[in-house]
């Protein structure tokens, strides 16, 4: 297991470096204009543009900038480690911006992930056990609605009903739990529920299908023939064997959202990492985009590794060499 983890960590570094290199190439190949023009004022001359490009480091080839970025990342810069440089606009520390925005996104992900995993798996199990009943049809109707409803529409409807009309929840914006625990939960409950609704629908359908398939296996019939209770058969033998694809899906979903739940953050004005990435892309702020992309790439690679390690605990048949 230790050798497997070390090997995966090595390939994680390769993958992250490749993602950053592709981001550099895309930034320079896309005809999106010259970032220096945004900071040169009106009617700049060529000398002014050249000075700005030199100050921003844009007068060097992309692979030279890529090498400097990788070097600075490992050695650190004036803002600390890891060295992510400064933004084109405002010359602010990218590391500080990410550390400021990341808690908002991570808290959004954590709350939503708990909701969609528990509700999705629970609904899927109930639906599988009560197959072809009214409960099953109602559960699959919820899943269909969750998959079909656009997140931006669901978010706007939730704000209109539960904030404007009923006053049961806080409005848009973000309140730190350090400042007010009550305000934090009041403002985050709707984003959590809206984001979780989409994912819970997928998890409910996947859990139902996997569990139904597992309950048809020979060893399940053997367990029932031995006189085990239905609860023990379902939860210890059936559900445990059905969790492998769910764990895979959960790890990837959480990792991908680390880059920012862009639509949810926009609807509820949370301004987390998704806002930072979109704003960086619109303003052609390469260091900001690189910082968020790097964080998302590392999150995906690490979560993939954790999922693979969890397989060995969930399914005893899994062995790594």
Secondary structure, 3 states (H helix, E strand, C coil): CHHHHHHHHHHHHHHHHHHHHHHHHHHHHCCCCCHHHHHCCCCCCHHHHHHHHHHHCCCCCHHHHHHHHHHHHHHCECCECCCCCECCCCCCEHHHHHHHHHHHHHHHHHHHHHHHHHHHHHHHHHHHHCCCCHHHHHHHHHHHHHHHCCHHHHHHHHHHHHHHHCCCCCCCCCCCCCCCHHHHHHHHHHHHHHHHHHHHHHHHHHHHHHHHHHHCCHHHHHHHHCCCCHHHHHHHHHHHHHHHHHHHHHHHHHHHHHCCCHHHHHHCCCCCHHHHHHHHHHCCCHHHHHHHHHHHHHHHHHHHHHHHHHHHHHCCCCCCC
